Amino acid sequence: MTPEYAEKYFVKHMTKWGIKFGVPLEKIKRENRMWYSAMVQQYYGKYYCWYNSKELATWEGQMPHIIFHELGHLKNYIPYTDSIKRKIKSETLAEKFALRMLKKYYPKFYKRQVKKLPNKLKRIKATWGKSHQFYYEAFKTIKEYQGIK
């Protein structure tokens, strides 16, 4: 997938699903200097999304999951603070929302994703290090990541 195609797909679907779930985005902006594929924030009741088109292009088969995960942050708004507890809660709720929406709207994609999640959890623990340990702590509580169906 080219970065240009990834960008078009991401913006189109982020806008579509944001409206559907009642979190219309004020601005969706490319920011290729950031490490993450995408991130969302809320300022004064308005929703913003930044994405890295080059990074998104490497996650070709994950795009619906990424979109629903980011929208999950906005639906279950819990501001990121320095508190690890709040980061874990925010990531857990966003990921649970993403998996519920995948199961509802993309059931075949959901089934393929669920098969990969236990290995993803192992990779997160092994490679993301202590600075991103909260992802592991958040995802290990989700049944799909434990291989439970």
TAZINOR-V276837 format. One line per field, one symbol per residue. phi: phi as a letter, one per 30 degrees, with the letter a starting at -180 (. if undefined). psi: psi as a letter, one per 40 degrees, with the letter a starting at -180 (. if undefined). burial: I if it has 24 or more other ideal C-beta (glycine too) atoms within 12 Angstrom, else O. A space follows every 10 residues. Layout:
BEGIN
phi: ???
psi: ???
burial: ???
END
This chain:
BEGIN
phi: .deddedddd dedddeddde cibdddabbd bddddddaab bbbhiccbbc bcdddeddce dceddddddd dddddcebed bdddeddddd dddddddedd ddddcbddde dddedddedd ddddddcdid dbdddddddd dceddcicc
psi: hidddddddd dddddddddd efghhdhhhh geeididiii ihhfeihihi ihdddddefd eedddddddd dddddfhhhh aehddddddd dddddddddd dddddgdddd dddddedddd dddddddead dfddddddde ehddeeeh.
burial: OOOOOIIOII IOIIOOIIOO IOIOIOOIOI OOOOOIIIII IIOOOOIIII IIIIIIIOIO OIIIIIIIII IIIIIIIIOO OOOOOOIIII IIIIIIIIII IIIOOIOOII OOIIOOIOOI IOOIOOOOOO OOOIIIIIII OIOIIOOOO
END
